[in-house]
């Protein structure tokens, strides 16, 4: 870039005016981008004081530098590698379109840099690390995969069954200690009590039957006493004489 173009670019920046649309500070939705005022009573259109300037001749930049990039080159938008054929590397710079993908952009940048073009929006493209492709699964591997899939399918059912079994076991374990505690502490006592009862039962029977047997002979002994008491009365009755031929009363 020559010194004259540098001077003209400096003049352009110093002379350049900024035109803002009317009412951009009154409403938030309005931006400061320029719009021509067309209202019948618009103060900016009527050029009232402090309402802003309108674009007029004299505000433009020098013709030699008009539309030039600050770097001193004119921009050319590029989409493909064929577009580079009509570009002059001395006066024009390249701007790659935003719609170009990373893979094509990489090749386009490399070709432009090799041919000596200035790229205004060059980017550093990261190369993707290609992962190693896994080996083709063998028959054994396929079988193992099927087994693992089947095991995964069966796993929920097994988990449910195991949970049910654990709950049952816990219930039984909680109930068993009570039974075992009583059964362990009482079996010996119960057995001894049963043995004592069995041993005591025959003795009691004999004890009950013995007095009954002894009482019977006591009654029989009293009978002869009663008979003895009655004998005097019998003696009082006179015996019949045997002379009549009647047998004696026995």
C-alpha positions, 0 to 999 in steps of 0.5 A: 500500500502506497503512502497516498492510499494511507493518507486518503484512508486517514482523511476518510476516517477523519471526515466520515460522518455518522448518521443516526435515524430519528427517534432512536433514543426514544424507543428501545426497539429502534436501532441507530441504523440510518433511515430517511425521515419521511414524515410531513412534520419531521424535524430532522427532515426539516433540518431543525437544530440539534435533530441530526444531519442528513446525508449530503454531498461533501460527506463522502470519502475520496473516490480512490479509497471509497469501499477499500478495506483499511488494510489497503485491499478491496474485498472479494467474497469467495465461495469455491476454489474456482472463484480464485481464478478471477481475483487479483492478488495485488489489489484484492483480498479474499473473504471466505463466505461463512456458509463454507464448511470446515473441510472445504474451507481448509482446502480453500485457505491452503490454495489461497495461501499457496497462490499468495492471496491475502485472507481477511477472515482466516481461521485455524481449523482443528483436525479431528483425531480419527479413532481406530476402528474396532476389529470385526467381531468374530463368532465368539464375540457375537455369541458373547454379545448375545449372552450379555444382551440376554443376561441384561434382559434377564437381570431385572427379573433376577433382581426382582426374584432375589429381592423377594427371596431376601424379604422372605428370608428376612421375615423368617429370620426375624421370626425364628429367633423368638421360636429358637429362644423359647425352644432352646430354653424350654425343651429340657425343662419340658422333657424333665416335667413330662418324665416326672409327670409320667413317673408321678402318675402311676404312683398317684393311681396306686395311692388312690386305689390302695385306700379303696382296697383297704376300706373294703376289708374294713367294711367286711370286718364290721359285718361280722360285728353286726352279725354278732349283734344280731345273734342274740335276737336270733337266740331269743327266738325259740327253735322249733322242735324236731319231734314234729318231723320238721327240719331245724331252721338253719 
